[in-house]
Amino acid sequence: MGFADDAKDAIAATGQKIGRAAEDAKERVSDKLDEAKADAEVKKAEAEVKHAEAERDATKAKNDYKEGLR
């Protein structure tokens, strides 16, 4: 039965290898998803900063205009 045991061991090893490969692929996809989410958060934060700067500049311009009218 040596041949049957060897075949059984080979099949088990192949199954484990496939399982590890699937887990690695899953982890890579998860990492890419996390990276994309982080990039989206950074872009959102940058947009919020630009919006706040624009509001600040508009308020300053309005205040400067009012000061000129006084």
C-alpha positions in Angstrom: 0.0 0.0 0.0 3.0 2.3 -0.2 1.9 3.7 -3.6 -1.6 4.5 -2.3 -0.2 6.2 0.8 2.2 8.2 -1.3 -0.7 9.3 -3.6 -2.8 10.2 -0.6 0.0 12.3 0.9 0.6 14.0 -2.5 -3.1 14.9 -2.8 -3.2 16.2 0.7 -0.1 18.3 0.1 -1.6 19.6 -3.2 -4.8 20.6 -1.4 -2.9 22.4 1.3 -0.9 24.3 -1.3 -4.1 25.3 -3.2 -5.6 26.4 0.1 -2.5 28.6 0.9 -2.6 30.1 -2.6 -6.3 30.9 -2.3 -5.7 32.5 1.1 -2.8 34.5 -0.3 -5.0 35.7 -3.2 -7.8 36.7 -0.8 -5.3 38.6 1.3 -3.9 40.5 -1.7 -7.4 41.5 -2.8 -8.2 42.6 0.7 -5.0 44.7 0.8 -5.9 46.3 -2.5 -9.4 47.1 -1.2 -7.9 48.7 1.9 -5.5 50.7 -0.2 -8.3 52.0 -2.4 -10.4 53.0 0.7 -7.4 54.8 2.2 -6.8 56.7 -1.1 -10.5 57.7 -1.2 -10.3 59.0 2.3 -7.2 61.0 1.5 -8.8 62.5 -1.6 -12.0 63.4 0.5 -9.8 65.1 3.1 -7.9 67.0 0.5 -11.2 68.2 -1.0 -12.5 69.3 2.4 -9.3 71.3 3.0 -9.6 73.0 -0.4 -13.3 73.8 0.3 -12.3 75.3 3.7 -9.6 77.3 2.1 -12.0 78.6 -0.5 -14.5 79.6 2.2 -11.8 81.3 4.2 -10.7 83.3 1.1 -14.3 84.3 0.2 -14.8 85.5 3.8 -11.6 87.5 3.7 -12.6 89.0 0.4 -16.0 89.9 1.7 -14.5 91.4 4.9 -12.0 93.4 2.8 -14.8 94.7 0.6 -16.8 95.8 3.7 -13.8 97.4 5.1 -13.3 99.4 1.9 -16.9 100.6 2.2 -16.4 102.0 5.7 
